[in-house]
Amino acid sequence: MTIYDIRVIAENMGIDPRKLNKTDLIRLIQLKEGNTPCYKTAVAYCDQKDCLWRSDCLK
């Protein structure tokens, strides 16, 4: 997913994406969804099987 795609998601959720980097933006989206803001914090394992960001996070 590109940063443009992520910014569109954020804007649709009422988040102003202009001053946030990718990691902070995704974590804010996770919070807004009611999820744990855990993007890029997993170390080799993630139990969030349905997370939209999972594949990018575990790269």
Sine and cosine of phi, psi and omega as CSV:
sin_phi,cos_phi,sin_psi,cos_psi,sin_omega,cos_omega
0.00,0.00,0.72,-0.70,-0.03,-1.00
-0.99,0.11,0.28,-0.96,0.05,-1.00
-0.89,0.46,-0.54,0.84,0.06,-1.00
-0.88,0.48,-0.72,0.69,0.01,-1.00
-0.87,0.50,-0.66,0.75,-0.01,-1.00
-0.91,0.41,-0.65,0.76,0.04,-1.00
-0.90,0.43,-0.61,0.79,0.05,-1.00
-0.89,0.45,-0.70,0.71,0.04,-1.00
-0.85,0.52,-0.73,0.69,-0.01,-1.00
-0.87,0.50,-0.74,0.67,-0.01,-1.00
-0.87,0.50,-0.64,0.77,0.03,-1.00
-0.91,0.41,-0.33,0.95,0.03,-1.00
-0.99,-0.14,0.05,1.00,0.00,-1.00
0.99,0.10,0.33,0.95,0.00,-1.00
-0.98,-0.19,0.74,-0.68,0.07,-1.00
-1.00,0.08,0.95,-0.31,-0.12,-0.99
-1.00,0.06,-0.03,1.00,-0.19,-0.98
-0.88,0.48,-0.58,0.82,-0.12,-0.99
-0.96,-0.28,0.21,0.98,-0.07,-1.00
-0.93,-0.36,0.61,-0.79,0.11,-0.99
-0.99,0.16,0.13,-0.99,-0.09,-1.00
-0.83,0.55,-0.75,0.66,-0.04,-1.00
-0.88,0.48,-0.75,0.66,-0.01,-1.00
-0.90,0.43,-0.60,0.80,0.01,-1.00
-0.91,0.42,-0.72,0.69,0.02,-1.00
-0.90,0.44,-0.66,0.75,0.02,-1.00
-0.90,0.44,-0.61,0.80,0.05,-1.00
-0.92,0.39,-0.64,0.77,0.07,-1.00
-0.89,0.46,-0.69,0.73,0.03,-1.00
-0.85,0.53,-0.70,0.72,0.03,-1.00
-0.88,0.48,-0.72,0.70,-0.02,-1.00
-0.88,0.47,-0.52,0.86,0.05,-1.00
-0.98,0.22,-0.18,0.98,-0.04,-1.00
1.00,0.00,0.27,0.96,-0.01,-1.00
-0.97,-0.23,0.19,-0.98,0.08,-1.00
-0.95,0.31,0.74,-0.68,0.01,-1.00
-0.98,0.18,0.97,0.25,-0.17,-0.98
-0.94,-0.34,0.12,0.99,-0.06,-1.00
-0.79,0.61,0.80,-0.60,0.03,-1.00
0.92,0.39,0.41,0.91,0.07,-1.00
-0.94,-0.33,-0.23,0.97,-0.01,-1.00
-0.95,0.32,0.56,-0.83,0.05,-1.00
-0.89,-0.45,1.00,-0.02,0.07,-1.00
0.95,0.32,-0.11,0.99,0.00,-1.00
-0.54,-0.84,0.64,-0.77,0.06,-1.00
-0.62,-0.79,0.76,-0.65,0.00,-1.00
-1.00,-0.08,0.05,1.00,-0.01,-1.00
-1.00,0.01,0.98,0.20,-0.11,-0.99
-0.90,0.43,-0.50,0.87,-0.07,-1.00
-0.99,-0.16,0.19,0.98,-0.04,-1.00
-0.95,0.32,0.74,-0.68,0.02,-1.00
-0.88,0.47,-0.45,0.89,-0.12,-0.99
-0.99,-0.16,-0.01,1.00,-0.15,-0.99
-0.80,0.60,-0.78,0.62,-0.08,-1.00
-0.90,0.44,-0.63,0.78,0.03,-1.00
-0.95,0.32,-0.60,0.80,-0.04,-1.00
-0.90,0.43,-0.66,0.75,-0.09,-1.00
-1.00,0.04,0.11,0.99,0.03,-1.00
-0.90,0.43,0.00,0.00,0.00,0.00
